[in-house]
Amino acid sequence: MAKKKKSKKSNTWRPRTQMIRGGQERSGFDETCEALYLTSGYVYDKAEEARAAFKEEIDRFVYSRFGNPTVSIFEKRMALLEGTQACRGTATGMAAVFAALMCQLKTGNRVVASRALFGSCQYIVTEILPRFGIEITIVDGTDLGQWQEALSRETQAVFLETPSNPTLEIIDLKAVADLAHGAGAKLVVDNVFATPILQHPLEFGADIVVYSATKHIDGQGRCMGGAVLGTTEFCNDILKPFVRHTGPALSPFNAWVLLKGLETLELRIEAQSNNALELATYLSGLEGVTKVIYPGLASHPQHELAMKQMASGSNLISFELACGDSEDGKEAAFRFQNALELIDISNNLGDTKSLITHPVTTTHQRIEPEERARMGIGESLVRLSVGLEDVDDLKEDIAQALKAV
């Protein structure tokens, strides 16, 4: 039997405390660490109890595809951190995105989305949803005029990410939320780049927030997971049946690992963001780097908006490399990445280790060149997820790689 903590109610704790103790329920063994319940099913004292459980006449766990004690602690902690009523954990971030959209849509509905999306998110919006007879309108996320035009008629859902992957565009959340609600739509925000530490979309009017917990929340490259956050009504009445019957369940073990990641999330994000700002400033003065994109720099086109919505510029930097007269941007990007000795080549992000990737040939490779160009994803663009290494070591590694190129 789980034992609830008897001291101060967790909903009055500050965020750093929530990340360590929020939602915790101890078993009768009074363990310090959250218990890991590796079980697929649960037993009942009587057949009548099983019947009542499946009819939802009593509140208890019936099957780990529907709910699990360890997963439940993760969900409660995420909801407390995000400042929302409820959360549902999912197997991956993409499962979270798909479930958050599909659970509320049907044939004949309409979705408006920003153009600058992660490759798999764009695939869901532009390839999968239309198969179900859902109308899709794509807009340039930084152009409020396009949002106004697109949301001048009835819409069921609006989807965007800010900062965007990989060009770090910043979208005015308050303005888009107001337009979305005027069109009768729910605003779904992918907040993975900003994390719940640096940005709170609900404060600007968003209805639903999604995360790939695989990224910063785990933060150490160990496991996959996702989260969808919103009101109790949305999570229980609309999202829960979809997740229950389609099966994108978060593994109890992964939930336990993610709980450990949450304990250090704020400390890691603060240190990584400080590293990123220093590194972005350094990159701006380097020969061989033609453009640096970082929301924390005054040179970013939406810097003022970014600083209004975010606590800092995050740990993601994108930058373009100079090309030789006889080479294209991809060759320059490949030679630069191959010359790095400390920073690893990986399409993941949010790790304690610094990771670099070439979006054109990895995360956004399936997108047509013309569309990539519209999104600002050039051949020489690389995306750097800044880790916790000594920033001077990162500077030296980038400098020697540029010289090698």
C-alpha positions in Angstrom: 0.0 0.0 0.0 1.4 3.4 -1.0 2.1 5.8 1.8 1.6 9.5 1.1 3.9 12.0 2.6 2.3 13.7 5.6 4.3 16.9 5.6 3.7 20.1 3.7 1.5 19.7 0.6 3.6 19.3 -2.5 1.5 21.8 -4.5 2.9 24.6 -2.4 6.6 23.7 -3.0 8.8 25.7 -5.3 9.9 24.2 -8.6 13.3 22.9 -7.5 11.7 21.0 -4.6 9.0 19.7 -6.9 11.6 18.2 -9.2 13.0 16.1 -6.3 9.9 15.3 -4.2 6.8 16.2 -6.2 4.2 13.4 -6.5 6.2 10.9 -4.4 4.3 8.1 -2.7 6.3 5.7 -0.6 5.3 2.1 -0.1 5.1 0.3 3.2 8.8 -0.2 3.1 9.5 3.6 3.5 12.1 3.6 0.7 14.1 6.8 0.1 14.1 6.5 -3.7 10.9 6.2 -5.7 9.9 2.5 -6.0 10.2 0.8 -9.4 7.1 -1.2 -10.1 8.1 -3.6 -12.9 4.8 -5.3 -13.4 2.5 -5.6 -16.4 -0.7 -6.4 -14.4 -2.3 -6.4 -11.0 -4.3 -8.9 -9.0 -7.7 -8.6 -7.3 -9.1 -10.0 -4.1 -12.4 -10.8 -5.7 -13.9 -11.0 -9.2 -16.3 -8.2 -8.2 -13.3 -5.9 -7.6 -11.9 -6.6 -11.1 -15.3 -5.8 -12.6 -15.5 -2.5 -10.7 -12.0 -1.6 -11.7 -12.7 -2.0 -15.4 -15.9 -0.1 -15.1 -13.9 2.6 -13.3 -16.2 2.5 -10.3 -13.1 2.3 -8.1 -9.7 4.0 -8.6 -6.9 1.5 -8.8 -4.3 0.2 -11.3 -5.5 -2.6 -13.6 -2.9 -2.9 -16.3 0.4 -1.0 -16.9 -0.7 0.0 -20.4 -3.4 2.0 -18.7 -1.4 3.1 -15.6 1.5 2.2 -13.3 2.6 3.5 -9.9 6.0 4.5 -11.1 4.7 6.2 -14.2 2.0 7.9 -12.1 4.7 9.5 -9.9 6.4 10.8 -13.0 3.1 12.2 -14.4 2.3 13.9 -11.1 5.8 15.4 -10.8 5.7 16.7 -14.4 2.3 18.3 -13.9 3.5 20.0 -10.7 6.6 21.3 -12.5 4.6 22.6 -15.5 1.9 24.1 -13.4 -0.9 22.2 -15.1 -3.7 20.0 -13.8 -2.7 16.6 -15.3 -0.1 14.8 -17.4 0.1 11.5 -19.4 3.4 9.8 -19.9 4.1 8.2 -23.3 6.8 5.9 -24.7 8.5 8.6 -26.8 8.2 12.3 -27.6 6.8 11.5 -31.0 4.1 9.4 -29.3 3.3 12.4 -27.2 3.0 14.7 -30.2 0.8 12.2 -32.2 -1.4 11.4 -29.2 -1.9 15.1 -28.3 -3.1 15.9 -31.8 -4.9 12.7 -32.9 -6.9 12.2 -29.7 -8.9 15.4 -30.4 -9.2 15.3 -34.2 -11.5 13.6 -36.7 -12.3 13.6 -40.4 -13.3 17.1 -41.5 -11.4 18.9 -38.8 -8.7 21.5 -39.5 -5.2 22.0 -38.1 -2.9 25.0 -38.5 0.8 24.5 -37.8 4.0 26.4 -38.1 6.4 25.5 -40.9 9.5 25.2 -38.8 9.0 21.8 -37.2 11.2 18.8 -36.3 11.2 16.4 -39.3 9.0 13.7 -37.7 6.6 16.3 -36.4 6.2 17.7 -39.9 5.6 14.2 -41.2 2.7 13.7 -38.8 1.2 17.0 -39.7 1.7 17.0 -43.5 1.6 13.2 -44.2 -0.3 11.3 -41.6 -3.1 13.6 -40.5 -4.3 14.3 -44.1 -4.8 10.5 -44.6 -7.7 10.8 -42.1 -9.3 13.6 -44.0 -7.9 16.4 -41.7 -7.3 19.7 -43.4 -3.8 21.2 -42.9 -2.7 24.8 -43.2 1.0 25.6 -42.8 2.2 29.1 -41.9 5.5 30.8 -41.3 5.6 30.9 -37.5 7.1 34.3 -37.1 4.6 36.0 -39.4 1.6 37.0 -37.3 -0.2 38.1 -40.5 -0.2 34.5 -41.8 -1.5 33.3 -38.4 -4.3 35.8 -38.5 -5.3 34.8 -42.0 -5.1 31.0 -41.3 -7.1 31.4 -38.1 -9.8 33.6 -39.5 -12.0 30.5 -39.8 -12.9 27.6 -37.6 -10.0 25.4 -36.6 -9.7 22.5 -34.1 -6.0 22.4 -33.3 -2.9 24.6 -33.6 0.5 23.1 -33.4 3.9 24.8 -33.1 7.3 24.5 -31.5 9.3 27.4 -30.1 12.2 27.7 -30.3 12.0 25.7 -33.5 14.3 22.8 -34.5 16.9 23.5 -35.8 16.7 27.2 -36.8 15.6 28.4 -33.3 12.7 30.6 -34.5 10.7 32.2 -31.7 6.9 32.3 -32.1 4.8 34.8 -30.1 2.9 32.4 -27.9 0.4 34.9 -26.5 -0.6 36.3 -29.9 -1.0 32.8 -31.5 -2.9 31.5 -28.4 -5.4 34.4 -28.7 -5.9 33.8 -32.4 -6.3 30.0 -31.9 -8.9 30.5 -29.2 -10.8 32.9 -31.4 -11.0 30.2 -34.0 -12.2 27.6 -31.5 -8.9 25.7 -31.5 -6.7 24.3 -28.8 -3.0 25.4 -28.9 -0.5 22.5 -28.7 3.1 23.6 -28.0 6.2 21.4 -28.4 8.3 22.9 -25.6 11.3 20.5 -25.9 14.0 23.0 -26.8 13.0 25.4 -24.0 12.2 22.8 -21.4 9.8 23.4 -18.4 12.7 25.3 -16.8 13.1 28.1 -19.3 9.6 28.5 -20.7 6.0 27.9 -19.5 3.6 28.0 -22.5 0.5 27.7 -20.4 1.3 31.2 -18.9 1.0 32.6 -22.4 -2.3 30.9 -23.2 -1.3 27.4 -24.5 -3.7 24.6 -23.8 -1.5 21.6 -24.2 2.3 21.1 -23.8 4.2 18.2 -25.1 7.8 17.0 -24.4 10.2 14.4 -25.6 11.5 13.4 -22.2 14.3 11.6 -24.0 16.0 15.0 -24.3 16.7 17.3 -21.4 14.5 15.6 -18.9 16.5 12.4 -19.0 19.5 14.4 -20.0 22.0 11.6 -20.0 21.2 9.6 -23.1 19.7 6.6 -21.2 16.1 6.1 -22.2 13.1 7.3 -24.2 9.9 8.9 -23.0 7.4 11.6 -23.6 4.8 13.7 -21.8 1.5 15.4 -22.7 0.3 18.0 -20.2 -3.1 19.8 -20.0 -6.3 20.1 -18.0 -7.7 17.2 -16.1 -10.7 17.3 -18.5 -8.4 17.0 -21.6 -6.0 14.4 -20.1 -8.7 12.2 -18.6 -11.7 12.5 -21.0 -10.0 13.0 -24.4 -6.4 11.8 -24.2 -6.7 8.9 -21.7 -9.0 6.8 -23.9 -6.8 7.3 -26.9 -3.6 6.3 -25.0 -5.3 3.4 -23.3 -6.5 1.8 -26.5 -3.6 2.6 -28.9 -0.9 1.7 -26.4 1.9 4.3 -26.5 2.6 3.5 -22.8 5.6 4.8 -20.9 7.7 1.9 -19.5 7.9 1.9 -15.7 11.7 1.5 -15.9 12.0 4.5 -18.2 9.6 6.5 -15.9 11.9 5.7 -13.0 15.0 6.9 -14.9 13.2 10.1 -16.0 12.4 10.8 -12.3 16.1 10.6 -11.6 16.7 13.1 -14.5 14.1 15.5 -13.1 16.0 15.8 -9.9 18.9 17.6 -11.6 17.1 19.2 -14.5 17.2 22.8 -13.3 20.9 22.6 -12.4 21.8 21.1 -15.7 19.8 23.5 -17.8 21.2 26.5 -16.0 24.8 25.4 -16.5 24.2 24.2 -20.1 22.5 27.5 -21.0 25.4 29.5 -19.5 27.8 27.4 -21.5 25.7 28.0 -24.7 25.6 31.7 -24.3 29.4 31.9 -23.9 29.9 29.6 -26.8 27.5 31.4 -29.1 29.3 34.7 -28.3 32.6 33.0 -29.1 31.3 31.5 -32.3 30.1 34.9 -33.5 33.7 36.1 -33.7 35.3 33.1 -35.3 36.6 33.1 -38.9 34.9 30.3 -40.8 31.5 30.8 -39.1 29.3 32.9 -41.2 26.1 33.0 -39.1 25.2 32.1 -35.5 21.6 31.5 -34.4 21.0 31.7 -30.7 18.0 33.3 -29.0 20.2 34.7 -26.2 22.2 36.8 -28.6 21.0 40.3 -29.5 21.7 39.4 -33.1 18.8 36.9 -33.1 15.9 38.4 -35.0 13.4 37.5 -32.2 15.8 38.2 -29.3 13.4 40.5 -27.5 10.5 38.1 -27.8 12.7 35.2 -26.7 13.8 37.0 -23.6 10.1 37.9 -22.8 9.0 34.2 -23.1 12.1 32.4 -21.9 14.4 32.6 -18.9 17.5 32.2 -21.1 18.5 31.2 -24.6 18.6 27.4 -23.9 21.5 25.1 -24.7 20.9 24.8 -28.4 22.9 26.8 -31.0 22.8 26.6 -34.8 25.5 28.0 -37.0 26.5 28.1 -40.6 30.0 27.4 -41.9 32.0 29.1 -44.6 32.5 27.1 -47.8 35.4 26.9 -50.1 35.1 28.0 -53.7 35.0 24.4 -55.0 32.8 22.8 -52.3 29.2 22.9 -51.2 27.9 23.5 -47.7 27.4 19.8 -46.9 31.1 19.0 -47.6 32.1 21.9 -45.3 29.8 20.7 -42.5 31.0 17.1 -42.8 34.6 18.0 -42.7 34.0 20.2 -39.7 32.1 17.5 -37.8 34.7 14.9 -38.6 37.5 17.1 -37.3 35.9 17.5 -33.8 37.7 15.5 -31.1 35.5 16.2 -28.0 32.0 17.0 -29.3 30.2 13.9 -30.6 28.2 13.6 -33.8 24.7 12.6 -32.8 21.1 13.5 -33.8 20.1 13.6 -30.1 20.1 16.7 -27.9 19.7 17.8 -24.3 22.5 15.5 -23.1 25.2 16.3 -20.6 27.6 15.6 -23.4 27.8 18.1 -26.2 26.4 16.8 -29.4 26.4 18.1 -33.0 24.4 17.2 -36.1 23.8 18.2 -39.7 20.1 18.6 -40.0 20.0 18.4 -43.9 21.3 14.9 -43.8 19.8 13.7 -40.5 16.7 15.1 -38.7 15.4 16.9 -41.7 16.7 14.8 -44.6 13.3 13.6 -45.8 12.1 17.2 -46.3 12.3 18.5 -49.9 15.2 20.9 -50.5 12.8 23.7 -51.5 10.9 23.4 -48.2 14.2 23.2 -46.2 15.3 26.4 -47.9 12.0 28.1 -46.8 12.7 26.9 -43.3 16.2 28.4 -43.4 17.9 25.0 -43.1 21.0 25.4 -45.4 23.6 22.8 -46.4 26.2 24.4 -44.2 24.0 24.6 -41.1 24.9 22.5 -38.0 23.0 22.2 -34.7 25.0 22.1 -31.5 23.5 20.8 -28.2 25.8 22.2 -25.6 26.6 20.0 -22.7 28.3 20.3 -19.3 31.9 20.1 -20.3 34.3 22.9 -19.5 33.3 25.6 -22.0 37.0 26.4 -22.7 37.5 22.8 -23.9 34.5 23.2 -26.2 35.9 26.4 -27.6 39.3 24.8 -28.2 37.7 21.8 -29.9 35.6 24.0 -32.3 38.6 26.2 -33.0 40.9 23.3 -33.9 38.1 21.7 -36.1 37.7 25.0 -38.0 41.4 25.1 -38.6 41.4 21.5 -39.8 38.6 22.4 -42.3 
